[in-house]
């Protein structure tokens, strides 16, 4: 849809987020950016985080999708995404568990949906520097 394309563009370039935030009287929103091949360099990743998070009012952000690459579309700087997310307190969700087509199989976190068989990308996401195993904490609501 045209509305979806406009929203995606606004998230990528950061414009319009304040008007979206202001349109919700409860300000009950979380912005989600999908960081794929457009975010193939450290400077692009860092610039996005800085531009988004330096806005007033402060608005919550999560990296809703990213992987180490985007198939043949190109490299993604997952190291900087994970490092900056940790430094800045931004959540992230690696994509995707398993079952991608052969041209996007590099995005699979597990082999054949098996939690005991991580792919190279899955191992990086879970066990690498700033990965889930070293950064995740149990939510206080489970105490």
Phi and psi in radians as a Rosetta constraint file:
Dihedral C 1 N 2 CA 2 C 2 CIRCULARHARMONIC -1.090 0.35
Dihedral N 2 CA 2 C 2 N 3 CIRCULARHARMONIC -0.705 0.35
Dihedral C 2 N 3 CA 3 C 3 CIRCULARHARMONIC -1.063 0.35
Dihedral N 3 CA 3 C 3 N 4 CIRCULARHARMONIC -0.731 0.35
Dihedral C 3 N 4 CA 4 C 4 CIRCULARHARMONIC -1.107 0.35
Dihedral N 4 CA 4 C 4 N 5 CIRCULARHARMONIC -0.704 0.35
Dihedral C 4 N 5 CA 5 C 5 CIRCULARHARMONIC -1.143 0.35
Dihedral N 5 CA 5 C 5 N 6 CIRCULARHARMONIC -0.722 0.35
Dihedral C 5 N 6 CA 6 C 6 CIRCULARHARMONIC -1.109 0.35
Dihedral N 6 CA 6 C 6 N 7 CIRCULARHARMONIC -0.782 0.35
Dihedral C 6 N 7 CA 7 C 7 CIRCULARHARMONIC -1.087 0.35
Dihedral N 7 CA 7 C 7 N 8 CIRCULARHARMONIC -0.748 0.35
Dihedral C 7 N 8 CA 8 C 8 CIRCULARHARMONIC -1.085 0.35
Dihedral N 8 CA 8 C 8 N 9 CIRCULARHARMONIC -0.768 0.35
Dihedral C 8 N 9 CA 9 C 9 CIRCULARHARMONIC -1.080 0.35
Dihedral N 9 CA 9 C 9 N 10 CIRCULARHARMONIC -0.758 0.35
Dihedral C 9 N 10 CA 10 C 10 CIRCULARHARMONIC -1.120 0.35
Dihedral N 10 CA 10 C 10 N 11 CIRCULARHARMONIC -0.641 0.35
Dihedral C 10 N 11 CA 11 C 11 CIRCULARHARMONIC -1.197 0.35
Dihedral N 11 CA 11 C 11 N 12 CIRCULARHARMONIC -0.691 0.35
Dihedral C 11 N 12 CA 12 C 12 CIRCULARHARMONIC -1.187 0.35
Dihedral N 12 CA 12 C 12 N 13 CIRCULARHARMONIC -0.737 0.35
Dihedral C 12 N 13 CA 13 C 13 CIRCULARHARMONIC -1.675 0.35
Dihedral N 13 CA 13 C 13 N 14 CIRCULARHARMONIC -0.145 0.35
Dihedral C 13 N 14 CA 14 C 14 CIRCULARHARMONIC 1.481 0.35
Dihedral N 14 CA 14 C 14 N 15 CIRCULARHARMONIC -0.144 0.35
Dihedral C 14 N 15 CA 15 C 15 CIRCULARHARMONIC -1.355 0.35
Dihedral N 15 CA 15 C 15 N 16 CIRCULARHARMONIC 2.588 0.35
Dihedral C 15 N 16 CA 16 C 16 CIRCULARHARMONIC 1.482 0.35
Dihedral N 16 CA 16 C 16 N 17 CIRCULARHARMONIC -0.137 0.35
Dihedral C 16 N 17 CA 17 C 17 CIRCULARHARMONIC -1.174 0.35
Dihedral N 17 CA 17 C 17 N 18 CIRCULARHARMONIC -0.596 0.35
Dihedral C 17 N 18 CA 18 C 18 CIRCULARHARMONIC -1.140 0.35
Dihedral N 18 CA 18 C 18 N 19 CIRCULARHARMONIC -0.689 0.35
Dihedral C 18 N 19 CA 19 C 19 CIRCULARHARMONIC -1.216 0.35
Dihedral N 19 CA 19 C 19 N 20 CIRCULARHARMONIC -0.597 0.35
Dihedral C 19 N 20 CA 20 C 20 CIRCULARHARMONIC -1.146 0.35
Dihedral N 20 CA 20 C 20 N 21 CIRCULARHARMONIC -0.797 0.35
Dihedral C 20 N 21 CA 21 C 21 CIRCULARHARMONIC -1.032 0.35
Dihedral N 21 CA 21 C 21 N 22 CIRCULARHARMONIC -0.805 0.35
Dihedral C 21 N 22 CA 22 C 22 CIRCULARHARMONIC -1.187 0.35
Dihedral N 22 CA 22 C 22 N 23 CIRCULARHARMONIC -0.435 0.35
Dihedral C 22 N 23 CA 23 C 23 CIRCULARHARMONIC -1.251 0.35
Dihedral N 23 CA 23 C 23 N 24 CIRCULARHARMONIC -0.327 0.35
Dihedral C 23 N 24 CA 24 C 24 CIRCULARHARMONIC -1.675 0.35
Dihedral N 24 CA 24 C 24 N 25 CIRCULARHARMONIC 1.938 0.35
Dihedral C 24 N 25 CA 25 C 25 CIRCULARHARMONIC -1.066 0.35
Dihedral N 25 CA 25 C 25 N 26 CIRCULARHARMONIC -0.441 0.35
Dihedral C 25 N 26 CA 26 C 26 CIRCULARHARMONIC -1.588 0.35
Dihedral N 26 CA 26 C 26 N 27 CIRCULARHARMONIC -0.148 0.35
Dihedral C 26 N 27 CA 27 C 27 CIRCULARHARMONIC 0.789 0.35
Dihedral N 27 CA 27 C 27 N 28 CIRCULARHARMONIC 0.880 0.35
Dihedral C 27 N 28 CA 28 C 28 CIRCULARHARMONIC -1.843 0.35
Dihedral N 28 CA 28 C 28 N 29 CIRCULARHARMONIC 1.073 0.35
Dihedral C 28 N 29 CA 29 C 29 CIRCULARHARMONIC -2.232 0.35
Dihedral N 29 CA 29 C 29 N 30 CIRCULARHARMONIC 2.669 0.35
Dihedral C 29 N 30 CA 30 C 30 CIRCULARHARMONIC -2.300 0.35
Dihedral N 30 CA 30 C 30 N 31 CIRCULARHARMONIC 2.226 0.35
Dihedral C 30 N 31 CA 31 C 31 CIRCULARHARMONIC -1.531 0.35
Dihedral N 31 CA 31 C 31 N 32 CIRCULARHARMONIC 2.399 0.35
Dihedral C 31 N 32 CA 32 C 32 CIRCULARHARMONIC -2.171 0.35
Dihedral N 32 CA 32 C 32 N 33 CIRCULARHARMONIC 2.156 0.35
Dihedral C 32 N 33 CA 33 C 33 CIRCULARHARMONIC -1.878 0.35
Dihedral N 33 CA 33 C 33 N 34 CIRCULARHARMONIC 2.415 0.35
Dihedral C 33 N 34 CA 34 C 34 CIRCULARHARMONIC -1.736 0.35
Dihedral N 34 CA 34 C 34 N 35 CIRCULARHARMONIC 2.004 0.35
Dihedral C 34 N 35 CA 35 C 35 CIRCULARHARMONIC -1.798 0.35
Dihedral N 35 CA 35 C 35 N 36 CIRCULARHARMONIC 1.703 0.35
Dihedral C 35 N 36 CA 36 C 36 CIRCULARHARMONIC -2.017 0.35
Dihedral N 36 CA 36 C 36 N 37 CIRCULARHARMONIC -2.488 0.35
Dihedral C 36 N 37 CA 37 C 37 CIRCULARHARMONIC -1.036 0.35
Dihedral N 37 CA 37 C 37 N 38 CIRCULARHARMONIC -0.365 0.35
Dihedral C 37 N 38 CA 38 C 38 CIRCULARHARMONIC -1.095 0.35
Dihedral N 38 CA 38 C 38 N 39 CIRCULARHARMONIC -0.438 0.35
Dihedral C 38 N 39 CA 39 C 39 CIRCULARHARMONIC -1.833 0.35
Dihedral N 39 CA 39 C 39 N 40 CIRCULARHARMONIC 0.950 0.35
Dihedral C 39 N 40 CA 40 C 40 CIRCULARHARMONIC -1.579 0.35
Dihedral N 40 CA 40 C 40 N 41 CIRCULARHARMONIC -0.023 0.35
Dihedral C 40 N 41 CA 41 C 41 CIRCULARHARMONIC -2.316 0.35
Dihedral N 41 CA 41 C 41 N 42 CIRCULARHARMONIC 2.696 0.35
Dihedral C 41 N 42 CA 42 C 42 CIRCULARHARMONIC -1.015 0.35
Dihedral N 42 CA 42 C 42 N 43 CIRCULARHARMONIC -0.732 0.35
Dihedral C 42 N 43 CA 43 C 43 CIRCULARHARMONIC -1.146 0.35
Dihedral N 43 CA 43 C 43 N 44 CIRCULARHARMONIC -0.628 0.35
Dihedral C 43 N 44 CA 44 C 44 CIRCULARHARMONIC -1.195 0.35
Dihedral N 44 CA 44 C 44 N 45 CIRCULARHARMONIC -0.756 0.35
Dihedral C 44 N 45 CA 45 C 45 CIRCULARHARMONIC -1.107 0.35
Dihedral N 45 CA 45 C 45 N 46 CIRCULARHARMONIC -0.901 0.35
Dihedral C 45 N 46 CA 46 C 46 CIRCULARHARMONIC -1.073 0.35
Dihedral N 46 CA 46 C 46 N 47 CIRCULARHARMONIC -0.743 0.35
Dihedral C 46 N 47 CA 47 C 47 CIRCULARHARMONIC -1.063 0.35
Dihedral N 47 CA 47 C 47 N 48 CIRCULARHARMONIC -0.750 0.35
Dihedral C 47 N 48 CA 48 C 48 CIRCULARHARMONIC -1.076 0.35
Dihedral N 48 CA 48 C 48 N 49 CIRCULARHARMONIC -0.905 0.35
Dihedral C 48 N 49 CA 49 C 49 CIRCULARHARMONIC -0.980 0.35
Dihedral N 49 CA 49 C 49 N 50 CIRCULARHARMONIC -0.853 0.35
Dihedral C 49 N 50 CA 50 C 50 CIRCULARHARMONIC -1.082 0.35
Dihedral N 50 CA 50 C 50 N 51 CIRCULARHARMONIC -0.784 0.35
Dihedral C 50 N 51 CA 51 C 51 CIRCULARHARMONIC -1.128 0.35
Dihedral N 51 CA 51 C 51 N 52 CIRCULARHARMONIC -0.712 0.35
Dihedral C 51 N 52 CA 52 C 52 CIRCULARHARMONIC -1.246 0.35
Dihedral N 52 CA 52 C 52 N 53 CIRCULARHARMONIC -0.831 0.35
Dihedral C 52 N 53 CA 53 C 53 CIRCULARHARMONIC -1.348 0.35
Dihedral N 53 CA 53 C 53 N 54 CIRCULARHARMONIC -0.284 0.35
Dihedral C 53 N 54 CA 54 C 54 CIRCULARHARMONIC -1.480 0.35
Dihedral N 54 CA 54 C 54 N 55 CIRCULARHARMONIC 0.043 0.35
Dihedral C 54 N 55 CA 55 C 55 CIRCULARHARMONIC -1.346 0.35
Dihedral N 55 CA 55 C 55 N 56 CIRCULARHARMONIC 2.719 0.35
Dihedral C 55 N 56 CA 56 C 56 CIRCULARHARMONIC -2.167 0.35
Dihedral N 56 CA 56 C 56 N 57 CIRCULARHARMONIC 2.232 0.35
Dihedral C 56 N 57 CA 57 C 57 CIRCULARHARMONIC -1.296 0.35
Dihedral N 57 CA 57 C 57 N 58 CIRCULARHARMONIC 2.803 0.35
Dihedral C 57 N 58 CA 58 C 58 CIRCULARHARMONIC -1.187 0.35
Dihedral N 58 CA 58 C 58 N 59 CIRCULARHARMONIC 2.331 0.35
Dihedral C 58 N 59 CA 59 C 59 CIRCULARHARMONIC -2.223 0.35
Dihedral N 59 CA 59 C 59 N 60 CIRCULARHARMONIC 2.428 0.35
Dihedral C 59 N 60 CA 60 C 60 CIRCULARHARMONIC -1.203 0.35
Dihedral N 60 CA 60 C 60 N 61 CIRCULARHARMONIC 2.487 0.35
Dihedral C 60 N 61 CA 61 C 61 CIRCULARHARMONIC -2.344 0.35
Dihedral N 61 CA 61 C 61 N 62 CIRCULARHARMONIC 2.481 0.35
Dihedral C 61 N 62 CA 62 C 62 CIRCULARHARMONIC -2.366 0.35
Dihedral N 62 CA 62 C 62 N 63 CIRCULARHARMONIC 2.488 0.35
Dihedral C 62 N 63 CA 63 C 63 CIRCULARHARMONIC -1.455 0.35
Dihedral N 63 CA 63 C 63 N 64 CIRCULARHARMONIC 1.764 0.35
Dihedral C 63 N 64 CA 64 C 64 CIRCULARHARMONIC -1.349 0.35
Dihedral N 64 CA 64 C 64 N 65 CIRCULARHARMONIC -0.341 0.35
Dihedral C 64 N 65 CA 65 C 65 CIRCULARHARMONIC -2.755 0.35
Dihedral N 65 CA 65 C 65 N 66 CIRCULARHARMONIC 2.364 0.35
Dihedral C 65 N 66 CA 66 C 66 CIRCULARHARMONIC -2.942 0.35
Dihedral N 66 CA 66 C 66 N 67 CIRCULARHARMONIC 2.822 0.35
Dihedral C 66 N 67 CA 67 C 67 CIRCULARHARMONIC -2.612 0.35
Dihedral N 67 CA 67 C 67 N 68 CIRCULARHARMONIC -3.090 0.35
Dihedral C 67 N 68 CA 68 C 68 CIRCULARHARMONIC -1.309 0.35
Dihedral N 68 CA 68 C 68 N 69 CIRCULARHARMONIC -0.352 0.35
Dihedral C 68 N 69 CA 69 C 69 CIRCULARHARMONIC -2.674 0.35
Dihedral N 69 CA 69 C 69 N 70 CIRCULARHARMONIC -3.116 0.35
Dihedral C 69 N 70 CA 70 C 70 CIRCULARHARMONIC -2.280 0.35
Dihedral N 70 CA 70 C 70 N 71 CIRCULARHARMONIC 0.979 0.35
Dihedral C 70 N 71 CA 71 C 71 CIRCULARHARMONIC 1.054 0.35
Dihedral N 71 CA 71 C 71 N 72 CIRCULARHARMONIC -2.423 0.35
Dihedral C 71 N 72 CA 72 C 72 CIRCULARHARMONIC -1.276 0.35
Dihedral N 72 CA 72 C 72 N 73 CIRCULARHARMONIC -0.172 0.35
Dihedral C 72 N 73 CA 73 C 73 CIRCULARHARMONIC -1.214 0.35
Dihedral N 73 CA 73 C 73 N 74 CIRCULARHARMONIC -0.436 0.35
Dihedral C 73 N 74 CA 74 C 74 CIRCULARHARMONIC 2.404 0.35
Dihedral N 74 CA 74 C 74 N 75 CIRCULARHARMONIC 3.056 0.35
Dihedral C 74 N 75 CA 75 C 75 CIRCULARHARMONIC -1.284 0.35
Dihedral N 75 CA 75 C 75 N 76 CIRCULARHARMONIC 2.638 0.35
Dihedral C 75 N 76 CA 76 C 76 CIRCULARHARMONIC -2.157 0.35
Dihedral N 76 CA 76 C 76 N 77 CIRCULARHARMONIC 2.406 0.35
Dihedral C 76 N 77 CA 77 C 77 CIRCULARHARMONIC -1.496 0.35
Dihedral N 77 CA 77 C 77 N 78 CIRCULARHARMONIC 1.301 0.35
Dihedral C 77 N 78 CA 78 C 78 CIRCULARHARMONIC -1.110 0.35
Dihedral N 78 CA 78 C 78 N 79 CIRCULARHARMONIC -0.537 0.35
Dihedral C 78 N 79 CA 79 C 79 CIRCULARHARMONIC -1.074 0.35
Dihedral N 79 CA 79 C 79 N 80 CIRCULARHARMONIC -0.813 0.35
Dihedral C 79 N 80 CA 80 C 80 CIRCULARHARMONIC -1.217 0.35
Dihedral N 80 CA 80 C 80 N 81 CIRCULARHARMONIC -0.677 0.35
Dihedral C 80 N 81 CA 81 C 81 CIRCULARHARMONIC -1.012 0.35
Dihedral N 81 CA 81 C 81 N 82 CIRCULARHARMONIC -0.865 0.35
Dihedral C 81 N 82 CA 82 C 82 CIRCULARHARMONIC -1.197 0.35
Dihedral N 82 CA 82 C 82 N 83 CIRCULARHARMONIC -0.707 0.35
Dihedral C 82 N 83 CA 83 C 83 CIRCULARHARMONIC -1.121 0.35
Dihedral N 83 CA 83 C 83 N 84 CIRCULARHARMONIC -0.869 0.35
Dihedral C 83 N 84 CA 84 C 84 CIRCULARHARMONIC -1.168 0.35
Dihedral N 84 CA 84 C 84 N 85 CIRCULARHARMONIC -0.647 0.35
Dihedral C 84 N 85 CA 85 C 85 CIRCULARHARMONIC -1.042 0.35
Dihedral N 85 CA 85 C 85 N 86 CIRCULARHARMONIC -0.742 0.35
Dihedral C 85 N 86 CA 86 C 86 CIRCULARHARMONIC -1.157 0.35
Dihedral N 86 CA 86 C 86 N 87 CIRCULARHARMONIC -0.810 0.35
Dihedral C 86 N 87 CA 87 C 87 CIRCULARHARMONIC -1.086 0.35
Dihedral N 87 CA 87 C 87 N 88 CIRCULARHARMONIC -0.720 0.35
Dihedral C 87 N 88 CA 88 C 88 CIRCULARHARMONIC -1.639 0.35
Dihedral N 88 CA 88 C 88 N 89 CIRCULARHARMONIC -0.049 0.35
Dihedral C 88 N 89 CA 89 C 89 CIRCULARHARMONIC 1.272 0.35
Dihedral N 89 CA 89 C 89 N 90 CIRCULARHARMONIC 0.576 0.35
Dihedral C 89 N 90 CA 90 C 90 CIRCULARHARMONIC -1.769 0.35
Dihedral N 90 CA 90 C 90 N 91 CIRCULARHARMONIC 2.282 0.35
Dihedral C 90 N 91 CA 91 C 91 CIRCULARHARMONIC -1.289 0.35
Dihedral N 91 CA 91 C 91 N 92 CIRCULARHARMONIC 2.788 0.35
Dihedral C 91 N 92 CA 92 C 92 CIRCULARHARMONIC -2.533 0.35
Dihedral N 92 CA 92 C 92 N 93 CIRCULARHARMONIC 2.670 0.35
Dihedral C 92 N 93 CA 93 C 93 CIRCULARHARMONIC -2.247 0.35
Dihedral N 93 CA 93 C 93 N 94 CIRCULARHARMONIC 2.029 0.35
Dihedral C 93 N 94 CA 94 C 94 CIRCULARHARMONIC -1.290 0.35
Dihedral N 94 CA 94 C 94 N 95 CIRCULARHARMONIC 2.611 0.35
Dihedral C 94 N 95 CA 95 C 95 CIRCULARHARMONIC -2.110 0.35
Dihedral N 95 CA 95 C 95 N 96 CIRCULARHARMONIC 2.449 0.35
Dihedral C 95 N 96 CA 96 C 96 CIRCULARHARMONIC -2.191 0.35
Dihedral N 96 CA 96 C 96 N 97 CIRCULARHARMONIC 2.904 0.35
Dihedral C 96 N 97 CA 97 C 97 CIRCULARHARMONIC -0.973 0.35
Dihedral N 97 CA 97 C 97 N 98 CIRCULARHARMONIC -1.009 0.35
Dihedral C 97 N 98 CA 98 C 98 CIRCULARHARMONIC -3.055 0.35
Dihedral N 98 CA 98 C 98 N 99 CIRCULARHARMONIC 2.870 0.35
Dihedral C 98 N 99 CA 99 C 99 CIRCULARHARMONIC 1.686 0.35
Dihedral N 99 CA 99 C 99 N 100 CIRCULARHARMONIC 0.220 0.35
Dihedral C 99 N 100 CA 100 C 100 CIRCULARHARMONIC -1.203 0.35
Dihedral N 100 CA 100 C 100 N 101 CIRCULARHARMONIC 2.774 0.35
Dihedral C 100 N 101 CA 101 C 101 CIRCULARHARMONIC -1.130 0.35
Dihedral N 101 CA 101 C 101 N 102 CIRCULARHARMONIC 2.877 0.35
Dihedral C 101 N 102 CA 102 C 102 CIRCULARHARMONIC -1.017 0.35
Dihedral N 102 CA 102 C 102 N 103 CIRCULARHARMONIC -0.571 0.35
Dihedral C 102 N 103 CA 103 C 103 CIRCULARHARMONIC -1.288 0.35
Dihedral N 103 CA 103 C 103 N 104 CIRCULARHARMONIC -0.265 0.35
Dihedral C 103 N 104 CA 104 C 104 CIRCULARHARMONIC -2.162 0.35
Dihedral N 104 CA 104 C 104 N 105 CIRCULARHARMONIC 0.354 0.35
Dihedral C 104 N 105 CA 105 C 105 CIRCULARHARMONIC -1.060 0.35
Dihedral N 105 CA 105 C 105 N 106 CIRCULARHARMONIC -0.428 0.35
Dihedral C 105 N 106 CA 106 C 106 CIRCULARHARMONIC -1.152 0.35
Dihedral N 106 CA 106 C 106 N 107 CIRCULARHARMONIC -0.236 0.35
Dihedral C 106 N 107 CA 107 C 107 CIRCULARHARMONIC -1.480 0.35
Dihedral N 107 CA 107 C 107 N 108 CIRCULARHARMONIC -0.192 0.35
Dihedral C 107 N 108 CA 108 C 108 CIRCULARHARMONIC -1.178 0.35
Dihedral N 108 CA 108 C 108 N 109 CIRCULARHARMONIC 2.348 0.35
Dihedral C 108 N 109 CA 109 C 109 CIRCULARHARMONIC -1.481 0.35
Dihedral N 109 CA 109 C 109 N 110 CIRCULARHARMONIC -0.600 0.35
Dihedral C 109 N 110 CA 110 C 110 CIRCULARHARMONIC -2.120 0.35
Dihedral N 110 CA 110 C 110 N 111 CIRCULARHARMONIC 2.773 0.35
Dihedral C 110 N 111 CA 111 C 111 CIRCULARHARMONIC -1.563 0.35
Dihedral N 111 CA 111 C 111 N 112 CIRCULARHARMONIC 2.124 0.35
Dihedral C 111 N 112 CA 112 C 112 CIRCULARHARMONIC 1.001 0.35
Dihedral N 112 CA 112 C 112 N 113 CIRCULARHARMONIC 0.617 0.35
Dihedral C 112 N 113 CA 113 C 113 CIRCULARHARMONIC 1.155 0.35
Dihedral N 113 CA 113 C 113 N 114 CIRCULARHARMONIC 0.242 0.35
Dihedral C 113 N 114 CA 114 C 114 CIRCULARHARMONIC -1.580 0.35
Dihedral N 114 CA 114 C 114 N 115 CIRCULARHARMONIC 2.082 0.35
Dihedral C 114 N 115 CA 115 C 115 CIRCULARHARMONIC -1.079 0.35
Dihedral N 115 CA 115 C 115 N 116 CIRCULARHARMONIC -0.386 0.35
Dihedral C 115 N 116 CA 116 C 116 CIRCULARHARMONIC -1.600 0.35
Dihedral N 116 CA 116 C 116 N 117 CIRCULARHARMONIC 0.109 0.35
Dihedral C 116 N 117 CA 117 C 117 CIRCULARHARMONIC -2.378 0.35
Dihedral N 117 CA 117 C 117 N 118 CIRCULARHARMONIC 1.508 0.35
Dihedral C 117 N 118 CA 118 C 118 CIRCULARHARMONIC -1.412 0.35
Dihedral N 118 CA 118 C 118 N 119 CIRCULARHARMONIC 2.507 0.35
Dihedral C 118 N 119 CA 119 C 119 CIRCULARHARMONIC -1.351 0.35
Dihedral N 119 CA 119 C 119 N 120 CIRCULARHARMONIC 3.123 0.35
Dihedral C 119 N 120 CA 120 C 120 CIRCULARHARMONIC -1.031 0.35
Dihedral N 120 CA 120 C 120 N 121 CIRCULARHARMONIC -0.798 0.35
Dihedral C 120 N 121 CA 121 C 121 CIRCULARHARMONIC -1.097 0.35
Dihedral N 121 CA 121 C 121 N 122 CIRCULARHARMONIC -0.760 0.35
Dihedral C 121 N 122 CA 122 C 122 CIRCULARHARMONIC -1.087 0.35
Dihedral N 122 CA 122 C 122 N 123 CIRCULARHARMONIC -0.713 0.35
Dihedral C 122 N 123 CA 123 C 123 CIRCULARHARMONIC -1.112 0.35
Dihedral N 123 CA 123 C 123 N 124 CIRCULARHARMONIC -0.709 0.35
Dihedral C 123 N 124 CA 124 C 124 CIRCULARHARMONIC -1.113 0.35
Dihedral N 124 CA 124 C 124 N 125 CIRCULARHARMONIC -0.821 0.35
Dihedral C 124 N 125 CA 125 C 125 CIRCULARHARMONIC -1.102 0.35
Dihedral N 125 CA 125 C 125 N 126 CIRCULARHARMONIC -0.748 0.35
Dihedral C 125 N 126 CA 126 C 126 CIRCULARHARMONIC -1.473 0.35
Dihedral N 126 CA 126 C 126 N 127 CIRCULARHARMONIC -0.856 0.35
Dihedral C 126 N 127 CA 127 C 127 CIRCULARHARMONIC -1.869 0.35
Dihedral N 127 CA 127 C 127 N 128 CIRCULARHARMONIC -0.114 0.35
Dihedral C 127 N 128 CA 128 C 128 CIRCULARHARMONIC -1.379 0.35
Dihedral N 128 CA 128 C 128 N 129 CIRCULARHARMONIC -3.141 0.35
Dihedral C 128 N 129 CA 129 C 129 CIRCULARHARMONIC -1.015 0.35
Dihedral N 129 CA 129 C 129 N 130 CIRCULARHARMONIC 2.264 0.35
Dihedral C 129 N 130 CA 130 C 130 CIRCULARHARMONIC 1.086 0.35
Dihedral N 130 CA 130 C 130 N 131 CIRCULARHARMONIC 0.391 0.35
Dihedral C 130 N 131 CA 131 C 131 CIRCULARHARMONIC -1.422 0.35
Dihedral N 131 CA 131 C 131 N 132 CIRCULARHARMONIC 3.055 0.35
Dihedral C 131 N 132 CA 132 C 132 CIRCULARHARMONIC -1.020 0.35
Dihedral N 132 CA 132 C 132 N 133 CIRCULARHARMONIC -0.743 0.35
Dihedral C 132 N 133 CA 133 C 133 CIRCULARHARMONIC -1.080 0.35
Dihedral N 133 CA 133 C 133 N 134 CIRCULARHARMONIC -0.580 0.35
Dihedral C 133 N 134 CA 134 C 134 CIRCULARHARMONIC -1.670 0.35
Dihedral N 134 CA 134 C 134 N 135 CIRCULARHARMONIC -0.168 0.35
Dihedral C 134 N 135 CA 135 C 135 CIRCULARHARMONIC -2.078 0.35
Dihedral N 135 CA 135 C 135 N 136 CIRCULARHARMONIC -0.331 0.35
Dihedral C 135 N 136 CA 136 C 136 CIRCULARHARMONIC -1.279 0.35
Dihedral N 136 CA 136 C 136 N 137 CIRCULARHARMONIC 2.527 0.35
Dihedral C 136 N 137 CA 137 C 137 CIRCULARHARMONIC -2.291 0.35
Dihedral N 137 CA 137 C 137 N 138 CIRCULARHARMONIC 2.688 0.35
Dihedral C 137 N 138 CA 138 C 138 CIRCULARHARMONIC -1.286 0.35
Dihedral N 138 CA 138 C 138 N 139 CIRCULARHARMONIC 2.331 0.35
Dihedral C 138 N 139 CA 139 C 139 CIRCULARHARMONIC -1.061 0.35
Dihedral N 139 CA 139 C 139 N 140 CIRCULARHARMONIC 2.389 0.35
Dihedral C 139 N 140 CA 140 C 140 CIRCULARHARMONIC -0.985 0.35
Dihedral N 140 CA 140 C 140 N 141 CIRCULARHARMONIC -0.409 0.35
Dihedral C 140 N 141 CA 141 C 141 CIRCULARHARMONIC -1.227 0.35
Dihedral N 141 CA 141 C 141 N 142 CIRCULARHARMONIC -0.201 0.35
Dihedral C 141 N 142 CA 142 C 142 CIRCULARHARMONIC -1.717 0.35
Dihedral N 142 CA 142 C 142 N 143 CIRCULARHARMONIC 0.019 0.35
